[in-house]
Amino acid sequence: MAGAYETTNRYLQLAFDVLRLDHSYKTLLWTPSRELRVELVIQMDDGTIGNYIGYRVQHDDSRGPFKGGLRYHPDVDLDEVRSLASLMTWKTAVVNVPFGGAKGGIQVDPNQLSQRELQRLTRCFTQSVMIAIGPDLDIPAPDMNTNARVMSWMFDEYSKYHGFSPAVVTGKPVDLHGSLGRDAATGRGCLFAIREVLHLAGATLTGMRFAIQGFGNVGGWLAKLLFEQGAKVIAVSDVKGGIFNGDGLDIPRVNDHVAETGSVVGMPGTEPISNEALLTTDCDVLVPAALGHVLTQQNARDVRAKYILEAANGPTTFEADEIFNERGIVCIPDIYANAGGVCVSYMEWTQNTQKTTWSEEQVNTSLERHMVDAHRAVVKLQEEFRCSMRTAAFALGVRRVKNATDLRGLG
């Protein structure tokens, strides 16, 4: 199976082909601008020395400052971070916010560190990449296993050296110059994405059956919003396992159960289901909202959903995507589906740079406009090139980045 970066580049190649780009542009558009690998040495609580590897890949900034999340995971490597940085370039272009693409990661299991150790590690990373980040250079955000607290530490560490700089990161707590609506943004963006796709097909959310792999921030918010819209969430899962109810889960009760036990597992009135089985359960919309590369050549033919909503980054391998296209399953690609987070990150950055605050209604209205406009632009290219939604989304992103590159010139 191809690695994450190779998979992204294979998707890009399809977009390059429909746009008929020459080789020089291909090299220009998929080569990262800068890659940082840093060694992070901290003192652990027991007095020993901890050594970790961190990465920051800055892919393209022709449309604006580099933008992308920071993840903490033991499997983080340069290949994965390169892939995610590239995806951010096209994602920001698809939803038309003035950013480029970047991504960062630290090779660490955060569950093995205390809060004090995590803070030291975050501050050490911030110091190590400080030459390359800033409100007008590169603006990190939360990603897998990072959160508003981690962003607070980054903001504080950067501000020690550069003065008060809330716009250096997004995804901060509301009480520390974060934005209302940011917590729910990615899940809400996913809701708008599937709503628009269904509307185009003459359907609505009401009664639609959803299965969601991953009940973290994105999957949890999406499940809540879908429940409120009258959709049926029949299965959800987390790292410990999943639950199923064919008549639809009571999502507020599931949230209460998670708050009490730390997992969806064992929810009364439900049947257990594994993460693997959830991917092939009978539903209308399958939502991979956790890890990448979970939909593969091995399970793609067993998927029974009509739509796949990619709430996670890179959940579908190239081979699986080909099978879905062959079977007529509509795959709503990650660079559109989960772009709600970067849309509201842009709004948070805008509020910080303008020294102002927006209401939650203002944030949500603006998010909806970005997602609706992006969907229309993607559909227009689908019709023009007679291609999949994924290829159209990549083509839209590539076209906008290429145009910005041409207008700025290479000199």
LUMDREN-820978 format. One record per residue (C-alpha): residue in one letter; x, y, z. Coordinates in nm, 2 decimals. Example, Ala and Ser with C-alpha at 12.3 -4.5 7.8 and 13.67 -1.06 7.14 Angstrom:
2
{residuo->a; u->1.23; v->-0.45; w->0.78} .
{residuo->s; u->1.37; v->-0.11; w->0.71} .
//
This chain:
411
{residuo->m; u->0.00; v->0.00; w->0.00} .
{residuo->a; u->0.13; v->0.34; w->-0.09} .
{residuo->g; u->0.24; v->0.58; w->0.18} .
{residuo->a; u->0.04; v->0.89; w->0.27} .
{residuo->y; u->0.25; v->1.13; w->0.06} .
{residuo->e; u->0.25; v->0.91; w->-0.24} .
{residuo->t; u->-0.13; v->0.87; w->-0.21} .
{residuo->t; u->-0.18; v->1.25; w->-0.21} .
{residuo->n; u->0.05; v->1.29; w->-0.51} .
{residuo->r; u->-0.15; v->1.03; w->-0.70} .
{residuo->y; u->-0.47; v->1.22; w->-0.64} .
{residuo->l; u->-0.29; v->1.54; w->-0.74} .
{residuo->q; u->-0.17; v->1.37; w->-1.07} .
{residuo->l; u->-0.53; v->1.31; w->-1.17} .
{residuo->a; u->-0.60; v->1.68; w->-1.12} .
{residuo->f; u->-0.29; v->1.78; w->-1.31} .
{residuo->d; u->-0.41; v->1.55; w->-1.59} .
{residuo->v; u->-0.76; v->1.71; w->-1.63} .
{residuo->l; u->-0.60; v->2.06; w->-1.61} .
{residuo->r; u->-0.34; v->1.95; w->-1.86} .
{residuo->l; u->-0.05; v->2.11; w->-1.66} .
{residuo->d; u->0.30; v->2.07; w->-1.80} .
{residuo->h; u->0.57; v->1.89; w->-1.60} .
{residuo->s; u->0.74; v->2.21; w->-1.47} .
{residuo->y; u->0.42; v->2.32; w->-1.29} .
{residuo->k; u->0.37; v->1.97; w->-1.15} .
{residuo->t; u->0.71; v->1.99; w->-0.99} .
{residuo->l; u->0.65; v->2.34; w->-0.86} .
{residuo->l; u->0.31; v->2.26; w->-0.71} .
{residuo->w; u->0.38; v->1.94; w->-0.53} .
{residuo->t; u->0.73; v->2.02; w->-0.39} .
{residuo->p; u->0.73; v->2.15; w->-0.03} .
{residuo->s; u->0.88; v->2.50; w->0.02} .
{residuo->r; u->1.05; v->2.40; w->0.34} .
{residuo->e; u->1.09; v->2.10; w->0.57} .
{residuo->l; u->1.21; v->2.13; w->0.93} .
{residuo->r; u->1.31; v->1.83; w->1.15} .
{residuo->v; u->1.40; v->1.92; w->1.50} .
{residuo->e; u->1.53; v->1.73; w->1.80} .
{residuo->l; u->1.34; v->1.81; w->2.12} .
{residuo->v; u->1.51; v->1.74; w->2.45} .
{residuo->i; u->1.32; v->1.79; w->2.77} .
{residuo->q; u->1.36; v->1.70; w->3.14} .
{residuo->m; u->1.10; v->1.45; w->3.25} .
{residuo->d; u->0.93; v->1.47; w->3.59} .
{residuo->d; u->1.15; v->1.20; w->3.73} .
{residuo->g; u->1.47; v->1.38; w->3.63} .
{residuo->t; u->1.55; v->1.17; w->3.33} .
{residuo->i; u->1.60; v->1.32; w->2.98} .
{residuo->g; u->1.33; v->1.27; w->2.72} .
{residuo->n; u->1.43; v->1.29; w->2.35} .
{residuo->y; u->1.16; v->1.34; w->2.07} .
{residuo->i; u->1.16; v->1.43; w->1.70} .
{residuo->g; u->0.94; v->1.70; w->1.57} .
{residuo->y; u->0.85; v->1.81; w->1.22} .
{residuo->r; u->0.71; v->2.12; w->1.04} .
{residuo->v; u->0.66; v->2.10; w->0.67} .
{residuo->q; u->0.56; v->2.42; w->0.48} .
{residuo->h; u->0.42; v->2.33; w->0.15} .
{residuo->d; u->0.30; v->2.64; w->-0.04} .
{residuo->d; u->0.24; v->3.00; w->0.06} .
{residuo->s; u->0.15; v->3.16; w->-0.28} .
{residuo->r; u->-0.21; v->3.24; w->-0.15} .
{residuo->g; u->-0.11; v->3.35; w->0.20} .
{residuo->p; u->0.07; v->3.24; w->0.51} .
{residuo->f; u->0.14; v->2.87; w->0.57} .
{residuo->k; u->-0.14; v->2.72; w->0.78} .
{residuo->g; u->-0.19; v->2.38; w->0.93} .
{residuo->g; u->-0.22; v->2.17; w->1.24} .
{residuo->l; u->0.02; v->2.02; w->1.49} .
{residuo->r; u->-0.03; v->1.65; w->1.59} .
{residuo->y; u->0.12; v->1.44; w->1.87} .
{residuo->h; u->0.13; v->1.07; w->1.78} .
{residuo->p; u->0.39; v->0.80; w->1.81} .
{residuo->d; u->0.36; v->0.71; w->1.44} .
{residuo->v; u->0.42; v->1.07; w->1.31} .
{residuo->d; u->0.68; v->1.07; w->1.04} .
{residuo->l; u->0.80; v->1.30; w->0.76} .
{residuo->d; u->0.60; v->1.12; w->0.49} .
{residuo->e; u->0.27; v->1.17; w->0.68} .
{residuo->v; u->0.35; v->1.54; w->0.76} .
{residuo->r; u->0.44; v->1.61; w->0.40} .
{residuo->s; u->0.11; v->1.46; w->0.28} .
{residuo->l; u->-0.09; v->1.66; w->0.53} .
{residuo->a; u->0.09; v->1.98; w->0.45} .
{residuo->s; u->0.01; v->1.93; w->0.08} .
{residuo->l; u->-0.35; v->1.85; w->0.16} .
{residuo->m; u->-0.37; v->2.18; w->0.35} .
{residuo->t; u->-0.25; v->2.38; w->0.05} .
{residuo->w; u->-0.54; v->2.24; w->-0.16} .
{residuo->k; u->-0.79; v->2.26; w->0.12} .
{residuo->t; u->-0.74; v->2.63; w->0.19} .
{residuo->a; u->-0.77; v->2.70; w->-0.18} .
{residuo->v; u->-1.09; v->2.49; w->-0.22} .
{residuo->v; u->-1.27; v->2.69; w->0.05} .
{residuo->n; u->-1.10; v->3.01; w->-0.07} .
{residuo->v; u->-0.94; v->3.14; w->0.25} .
{residuo->p; u->-0.61; v->3.33; w->0.21} .
{residuo->f; u->-0.37; v->3.07; w->0.35} .
{residuo->g; u->-0.12; v->2.82; w->0.21} .
{residuo->g; u->-0.05; v->2.47; w->0.35} .
{residuo->a; u->0.16; v->2.34; w->0.63} .
{residuo->k; u->0.16; v->2.07; w->0.89} .
{residuo->g; u->0.36; v->1.97; w->1.20} .
{residuo->g; u->0.39; v->1.68; w->1.43} .
{residuo->i; u->0.59; v->1.54; w->1.72} .
{residuo->q; u->0.67; v->1.17; w->1.74} .
{residuo->v; u->0.53; v->1.11; w->2.09} .
{residuo->d; u->0.25; v->0.93; w->2.27} .
{residuo->p; u->0.10; v->1.21; w->2.47} .
{residuo->n; u->-0.08; v->0.96; w->2.70} .
{residuo->q; u->0.26; v->0.87; w->2.84} .
{residuo->l; u->0.35; v->1.22; w->2.94} .
{residuo->s; u->0.22; v->1.43; w->3.23} .
{residuo->q; u->0.07; v->1.77; w->3.17} .
{residuo->r; u->0.39; v->1.94; w->3.29} .
{residuo->e; u->0.60; v->1.72; w->3.04} .
{residuo->l; u->0.36; v->1.80; w->2.76} .
{residuo->q; u->0.39; v->2.17; w->2.83} .
{residuo->r; u->0.77; v->2.15; w->2.83} .
{residuo->l; u->0.76; v->1.95; w->2.50} .
{residuo->t; u->0.53; v->2.21; w->2.34} .
{residuo->r; u->0.74; v->2.50; w->2.45} .
{residuo->c; u->1.06; v->2.33; w->2.33} .
{residuo->f; u->0.90; v->2.26; w->1.99} .
{residuo->t; u->0.78; v->2.63; w->1.97} .
{residuo->q; u->1.13; v->2.75; w->2.04} .
{residuo->s; u->1.28; v->2.51; w->1.78} .
{residuo->v; u->1.05; v->2.62; w->1.49} .
{residuo->m; u->1.02; v->2.99; w->1.60} .
{residuo->i; u->1.23; v->3.11; w->1.31} .
{residuo->a; u->0.96; v->2.97; w->1.07} .
{residuo->i; u->0.63; v->3.06; w->1.24} .
{residuo->g; u->0.44; v->3.38; w->1.30} .
{residuo->p; u->0.11; v->3.56; w->1.23} .
{residuo->d; u->0.22; v->3.64; w->0.87} .
{residuo->l; u->0.45; v->3.34; w->0.82} .
{residuo->d; u->0.30; v->3.02; w->0.94} .
{residuo->i; u->0.00; v->2.97; w->1.18} .
{residuo->p; u->-0.02; v->2.63; w->1.36} .
{residuo->a; u->-0.35; v->2.49; w->1.49} .
{residuo->p; u->-0.47; v->2.19; w->1.69} .
{residuo->d; u->-0.47; v->1.85; w->1.52} .
{residuo->m; u->-0.47; v->1.49; w->1.65} .
{residuo->n; u->-0.40; v->1.47; w->2.02} .
{residuo->t; u->-0.35; v->1.85; w->2.05} .
{residuo->n; u->-0.60; v->2.10; w->2.17} .
{residuo->a; u->-0.67; v->2.45; w->2.29} .
{residuo->r; u->-0.44; v->2.41; w->2.59} .
{residuo->v; u->-0.15; v->2.32; w->2.36} .
{residuo->m; u->-0.22; v->2.62; w->2.15} .
{residuo->s; u->-0.22; v->2.84; w->2.46} .
{residuo->w; u->0.13; v->2.72; w->2.55} .
{residuo->m; u->0.25; v->2.79; w->2.19} .
{residuo->f; u->0.10; v->3.14; w->2.19} .
{residuo->d; u->0.26; v->3.22; w->2.53} .
{residuo->e; u->0.60; v->3.09; w->2.44} .
{residuo->y; u->0.61; v->3.27; w->2.11} .
{residuo->s; u->0.49; v->3.59; w->2.28} .
{residuo->k; u->0.78; v->3.58; w->2.52} .
{residuo->y; u->1.01; v->3.66; w->2.23} .
{residuo->h; u->0.79; v->3.86; w->1.99} .
{residuo->g; u->0.55; v->4.04; w->2.22} .
{residuo->f; u->0.17; v->3.98; w->2.25} .
{residuo->s; u->0.09; v->3.77; w->1.94} .
{residuo->p; u->-0.25; v->3.59; w->1.96} .
{residuo->a; u->-0.26; v->3.55; w->1.58} .
{residuo->v; u->0.04; v->3.31; w->1.58} .
{residuo->v; u->-0.18; v->3.01; w->1.64} .
{residuo->t; u->-0.55; v->2.94; w->1.61} .
{residuo->g; u->-0.77; v->2.70; w->1.80} .
{residuo->k; u->-0.70; v->2.88; w->2.13} .
{residuo->p; u->-0.95; v->2.89; w->2.42} .
{residuo->v; u->-1.22; v->3.16; w->2.38} .
{residuo->d; u->-1.09; v->3.32; w->2.70} .
{residuo->l; u->-0.75; v->3.35; w->2.54} .
{residuo->h; u->-0.85; v->3.52; w->2.22} .
{residuo->g; u->-0.99; v->3.21; w->2.05} .
{residuo->s; u->-1.31; v->3.22; w->1.84} .
{residuo->l; u->-1.66; v->3.13; w->1.92} .
{residuo->g; u->-1.77; v->2.84; w->1.70} .
{residuo->r; u->-1.41; v->2.70; w->1.65} .
{residuo->d; u->-1.47; v->2.39; w->1.86} .
{residuo->a; u->-1.76; v->2.27; w->1.65} .
{residuo->a; u->-1.62; v->2.41; w->1.32} .
{residuo->t; u->-1.49; v->2.09; w->1.15} .
{residuo->g; u->-1.80; v->1.89; w->1.24} .
{residuo->r; u->-2.03; v->2.17; w->1.14} .
{residuo->g; u->-1.84; v->2.21; w->0.81} .
{residuo->c; u->-1.89; v->1.83; w->0.75} .
{residuo->l; u->-2.27; v->1.88; w->0.81} .
{residuo->f; u->-2.29; v->2.16; w->0.55} .
{residuo->a; u->-2.09; v->1.95; w->0.30} .
{residuo->i; u->-2.31; v->1.64; w->0.32} .
{residuo->r; u->-2.62; v->1.86; w->0.33} .
{residuo->e; u->-2.52; v->2.02; w->0.00} .
{residuo->v; u->-2.43; v->1.69; w->-0.17} .
{residuo->l; u->-2.76; v->1.54; w->-0.06} .
{residuo->h; u->-2.96; v->1.85; w->-0.17} .
{residuo->l; u->-2.80; v->1.82; w->-0.52} .
{residuo->a; u->-2.92; v->1.46; w->-0.54} .
{residuo->g; u->-3.27; v->1.56; w->-0.43} .
{residuo->a; u->-3.24; v->1.43; w->-0.08} .
{residuo->t; u->-3.23; v->1.57; w->0.28} .
{residuo->l; u->-3.06; v->1.48; w->0.60} .
{residuo->t; u->-3.39; v->1.37; w->0.77} .
{residuo->g; u->-3.39; v->1.00; w->0.82} .
{residuo->m; u->-3.05; v->0.94; w->0.66} .
{residuo->r; u->-2.85; v->0.67; w->0.84} .
{residuo->f; u->-2.49; v->0.76; w->0.94} .
{residuo->a; u->-2.21; v->0.55; w->1.07} .
{residuo->i; u->-1.92; v->0.75; w->1.23} .
{residuo->q; u->-1.58; v->0.60; w->1.30} .
{residuo->g; u->-1.42; v->0.83; w->1.55} .
{residuo->f; u->-1.62; v->1.00; w->1.83} .
{residuo->g; u->-1.36; v->1.27; w->1.91} .
{residuo->n; u->-1.40; v->1.64; w->1.85} .
{residuo->v; u->-1.50; v->1.61; w->1.48} .
{residuo->g; u->-1.71; v->1.30; w->1.50} .
{residuo->g; u->-1.87; v->1.39; w->1.83} .
{residuo->w; u->-1.98; v->1.74; w->1.70} .
{residuo->l; u->-2.10; v->1.60; w->1.37} .
{residuo->a; u->-2.31; v->1.33; w->1.55} .
{residuo->k; u->-2.47; v->1.60; w->1.77} .
{residuo->l; u->-2.55; v->1.82; w->1.48} .
{residuo->l; u->-2.69; v->1.54; w->1.26} .
{residuo->f; u->-2.91; v->1.42; w->1.55} .
{residuo->e; u->-3.05; v->1.78; w->1.58} .
{residuo->q; u->-3.12; v->1.78; w->1.21} .
{residuo->g; u->-3.32; v->1.46; w->1.22} .
{residuo->a; u->-3.07; v->1.22; w->1.08} .
{residuo->k; u->-3.02; v->0.88; w->1.23} .
{residuo->v; u->-2.67; v->0.81; w->1.37} .
{residuo->i; u->-2.68; v->0.43; w->1.39} .
{residuo->a; u->-2.32; v->0.36; w->1.48} .
{residuo->v; u->-2.03; v->0.54; w->1.64} .
{residuo->s; u->-1.69; v->0.43; w->1.77} .
{residuo->d; u->-1.37; v->0.54; w->1.94} .
{residuo->v; u->-1.03; v->0.38; w->2.01} .
{residuo->k; u->-1.18; v->0.13; w->2.25} .
{residuo->g; u->-1.46; v->0.01; w->2.02} .
{residuo->g; u->-1.81; v->0.10; w->1.90} .
{residuo->i; u->-2.18; v->0.08; w->1.95} .
{residuo->f; u->-2.47; v->0.02; w->1.71} .
{residuo->n; u->-2.85; v->0.07; w->1.71} .
{residuo->g; u->-3.03; v->0.03; w->1.39} .
{residuo->d; u->-3.31; v->0.26; w->1.50} .
{residuo->g; u->-3.06; v->0.54; w->1.57} .
{residuo->l; u->-2.86; v->0.63; w->1.87} .
{residuo->d; u->-2.97; v->0.89; w->2.12} .
{residuo->i; u->-2.66; v->1.11; w->2.08} .
{residuo->p; u->-2.72; v->1.33; w->2.39} .
{residuo->r; u->-2.73; v->1.01; w->2.60} .
{residuo->v; u->-2.42; v->0.88; w->2.42} .
{residuo->n; u->-2.24; v->1.21; w->2.52} .
{residuo->d; u->-2.35; v->1.17; w->2.88} .
{residuo->h; u->-2.22; v->0.81; w->2.88} .
{residuo->v; u->-1.88; v->0.92; w->2.73} .
{residuo->a; u->-1.85; v->1.19; w->3.00} .
{residuo->e; u->-1.91; v->0.93; w->3.27} .
{residuo->t; u->-1.70; v->0.64; w->3.13} .
{residuo->g; u->-1.45; v->0.79; w->2.89} .
{residuo->s; u->-1.58; v->0.58; w->2.59} .
{residuo->v; u->-1.89; v->0.50; w->2.39} .
{residuo->v; u->-1.84; v->0.13; w->2.47} .
{residuo->g; u->-2.10; v->-0.02; w->2.70} .
{residuo->m; u->-2.37; v->0.23; w->2.62} .
{residuo->p; u->-2.70; v->0.07; w->2.74} .
{residuo->g; u->-2.95; v->-0.02; w->2.47} .
{residuo->t; u->-2.68; v->-0.07; w->2.20} .
{residuo->e; u->-2.50; v->-0.36; w->2.04} .
{residuo->p; u->-2.11; v->-0.36; w->2.03} .
{residuo->i; u->-1.95; v->-0.31; w->1.70} .
{residuo->s; u->-1.58; v->-0.31; w->1.61} .
{residuo->n; u->-1.41; v->-0.02; w->1.43} .
{residuo->e; u->-1.35; v->-0.25; w->1.13} .
{residuo->a; u->-1.71; v->-0.37; w->1.12} .
{residuo->l; u->-1.84; v->-0.02; w->1.14} .
{residuo->l; u->-1.68; v->0.06; w->0.81} .
{residuo->t; u->-1.88; v->-0.20; w->0.63} .
{residuo->t; u->-2.21; v->-0.17; w->0.82} .
{residuo->d; u->-2.53; v->-0.10; w->0.62} .
{residuo->c; u->-2.58; v->0.28; w->0.62} .
{residuo->d; u->-2.64; v->0.57; w->0.39} .
{residuo->v; u->-2.34; v->0.78; w->0.48} .
{residuo->l; u->-2.01; v->0.64; w->0.62} .
{residuo->v; u->-1.80; v->0.89; w->0.80} .
{residuo->p; u->-1.43; v->0.80; w->0.87} .
{residuo->a; u->-1.35; v->1.07; w->1.14} .
{residuo->a; u->-1.04; v->0.92; w->1.30} .
{residuo->l; u->-0.73; v->0.79; w->1.13} .
{residuo->g; u->-0.60; v->0.80; w->0.78} .
{residuo->h; u->-0.59; v->0.50; w->0.54} .
{residuo->v; u->-0.87; v->0.31; w->0.70} .
{residuo->l; u->-1.06; v->0.25; w->0.37} .
{residuo->t; u->-0.84; v->0.02; w->0.17} .
{residuo->q; u->-0.84; v->-0.22; w->-0.13} .
{residuo->q; u->-0.91; v->-0.49; w->0.13} .
{residuo->n; u->-1.24; v->-0.35; w->0.26} .
{residuo->a; u->-1.36; v->-0.11; w->-0.02} .
{residuo->r; u->-1.58; v->-0.37; w->-0.19} .
{residuo->d; u->-1.75; v->-0.45; w->0.14} .
{residuo->v; u->-1.85; v->-0.09; w->0.21} .
{residuo->r; u->-2.23; v->-0.06; w->0.19} .
{residuo->a; u->-2.27; v->0.31; w->0.22} .
{residuo->k; u->-2.40; v->0.53; w->-0.07} .
{residuo->y; u->-2.18; v->0.82; w->0.04} .
{residuo->i; u->-1.85; v->0.85; w->0.22} .
{residuo->l; u->-1.79; v->1.18; w->0.41} .
{residuo->e; u->-1.42; v->1.21; w->0.48} .
{residuo->a; u->-1.41; v->1.39; w->0.82} .
{residuo->a; u->-1.06; v->1.25; w->0.88} .
{residuo->n; u->-0.75; v->1.35; w->0.68} .
{residuo->g; u->-0.66; v->1.10; w->0.41} .
{residuo->p; u->-0.89; v->0.81; w->0.52} .
{residuo->t; u->-0.91; v->0.66; w->0.17} .
{residuo->t; u->-0.63; v->0.49; w->-0.02} .
{residuo->f; u->-0.59; v->0.55; w->-0.39} .
{residuo->e; u->-0.69; v->0.19; w->-0.46} .
{residuo->a; u->-1.00; v->0.21; w->-0.25} .
{residuo->d; u->-1.10; v->0.54; w->-0.42} .
{residuo->e; u->-1.08; v->0.37; w->-0.75} .
{residuo->i; u->-1.31; v->0.10; w->-0.63} .
{residuo->f; u->-1.56; v->0.35; w->-0.49} .
{residuo->n; u->-1.57; v->0.53; w->-0.82} .
{residuo->e; u->-1.62; v->0.20; w->-1.00} .
{residuo->r; u->-1.91; v->0.11; w->-0.77} .
{residuo->g; u->-2.08; v->0.45; w->-0.79} .
{residuo->i; u->-2.02; v->0.54; w->-0.43} .
{residuo->v; u->-1.99; v->0.92; w->-0.39} .
{residuo->c; u->-1.68; v->1.01; w->-0.19} .
{residuo->i; u->-1.68; v->1.36; w->-0.04} .
{residuo->p; u->-1.31; v->1.43; w->-0.02} .
{residuo->d; u->-1.13; v->1.55; w->0.29} .
{residuo->i; u->-0.99; v->1.86; w->0.13} .
{residuo->y; u->-1.36; v->1.99; w->0.11} .
{residuo->a; u->-1.55; v->1.79; w->0.37} .
{residuo->n; u->-1.34; v->1.87; w->0.67} .
{residuo->a; u->-1.23; v->2.22; w->0.57} .
{residuo->g; u->-1.47; v->2.38; w->0.83} .
{residuo->g; u->-1.18; v->2.39; w->1.08} .
{residuo->v; u->-0.95; v->2.60; w->0.87} .
{residuo->c; u->-1.24; v->2.83; w->0.76} .
{residuo->v; u->-1.30; v->2.92; w->1.13} .
{residuo->s; u->-0.93; v->2.93; w->1.20} .
{residuo->y; u->-0.92; v->3.20; w->0.93} .
{residuo->m; u->-1.20; v->3.38; w->1.11} .
{residuo->e; u->-1.01; v->3.35; w->1.45} .
{residuo->w; u->-0.69; v->3.48; w->1.28} .
{residuo->t; u->-0.89; v->3.77; w->1.13} .
{residuo->q; u->-1.04; v->3.86; w->1.47} .
{residuo->n; u->-0.69; v->3.85; w->1.63} .
{residuo->t; u->-0.52; v->4.06; w->1.36} .
{residuo->q; u->-0.81; v->4.32; w->1.36} .
{residuo->k; u->-0.83; v->4.32; w->1.74} .
{residuo->t; u->-1.20; v->4.24; w->1.74} .
{residuo->t; u->-1.45; v->3.96; w->1.82} .
{residuo->w; u->-1.73; v->3.80; w->1.62} .
{residuo->s; u->-2.05; v->3.65; w->1.75} .
{residuo->e; u->-2.10; v->3.27; w->1.71} .
{residuo->e; u->-2.38; v->3.34; w->1.47} .
{residuo->q; u->-2.15; v->3.55; w->1.25} .
{residuo->v; u->-1.89; v->3.28; w->1.25} .
{residuo->n; u->-2.14; v->3.00; w->1.16} .
{residuo->t; u->-2.30; v->3.21; w->0.89} .
{residuo->s; u->-1.96; v->3.28; w->0.73} .
{residuo->l; u->-1.86; v->2.91; w->0.76} .
{residuo->e; u->-2.18; v->2.81; w->0.58} .
{residuo->r; u->-2.11; v->3.06; w->0.30} .
{residuo->h; u->-1.76; v->2.92; w->0.25} .
{residuo->m; u->-1.88; v->2.56; w->0.24} .
{residuo->v; u->-2.17; v->2.63; w->0.01} .
{residuo->d; u->-1.96; v->2.83; w->-0.23} .
{residuo->a; u->-1.69; v->2.57; w->-0.24} .
{residuo->h; u->-1.94; v->2.30; w->-0.32} .
{residuo->r; u->-2.08; v->2.49; w->-0.61} .
{residuo->a; u->-1.73; v->2.55; w->-0.75} .
{residuo->v; u->-1.64; v->2.18; w->-0.71} .
{residuo->v; u->-1.96; v->2.07; w->-0.88} .
{residuo->k; u->-1.89; v->2.31; w->-1.17} .
{residuo->l; u->-1.56; v->2.14; w->-1.23} .
{residuo->q; u->-1.71; v->1.80; w->-1.20} .
{residuo->e; u->-1.94; v->1.88; w->-1.48} .
{residuo->e; u->-1.67; v->2.04; w->-1.69} .
{residuo->f; u->-1.42; v->1.75; w->-1.66} .
{residuo->r; u->-1.67; v->1.47; w->-1.60} .
{residuo->c; u->-1.47; v->1.34; w->-1.31} .
{residuo->s; u->-1.51; v->1.24; w->-0.95} .
{residuo->m; u->-1.58; v->1.49; w->-0.67} .
{residuo->r; u->-1.22; v->1.43; w->-0.54} .
{residuo->t; u->-1.05; v->1.50; w->-0.87} .
{residuo->a; u->-1.27; v->1.81; w->-0.91} .
{residuo->a; u->-1.18; v->1.94; w->-0.57} .
{residuo->f; u->-0.81; v->1.88; w->-0.62} .
{residuo->a; u->-0.84; v->2.05; w->-0.97} .
{residuo->l; u->-1.01; v->2.35; w->-0.81} .
{residuo->g; u->-0.74; v->2.38; w->-0.55} .
{residuo->v; u->-0.46; v->2.34; w->-0.80} .
{residuo->r; u->-0.61; v->2.59; w->-1.04} .
{residuo->r; u->-0.64; v->2.86; w->-0.77} .
{residuo->v; u->-0.28; v->2.80; w->-0.64} .
{residuo->k; u->-0.14; v->2.80; w->-0.99} .
{residuo->n; u->-0.32; v->3.12; w->-1.07} .
{residuo->a; u->-0.18; v->3.29; w->-0.75} .
{residuo->t; u->0.17; v->3.16; w->-0.84} .
{residuo->d; u->0.14; v->3.30; w->-1.19} .
{residuo->l; u->0.02; v->3.64; w->-1.07} .
{residuo->r; u->0.30; v->3.67; w->-0.82} .
{residuo->g; u->0.57; v->3.55; w->-1.06} .
{residuo->l; u->0.87; v->3.33; w->-1.00} .
{residuo->g; u->1.13; v->3.61; w->-0.96} .
//
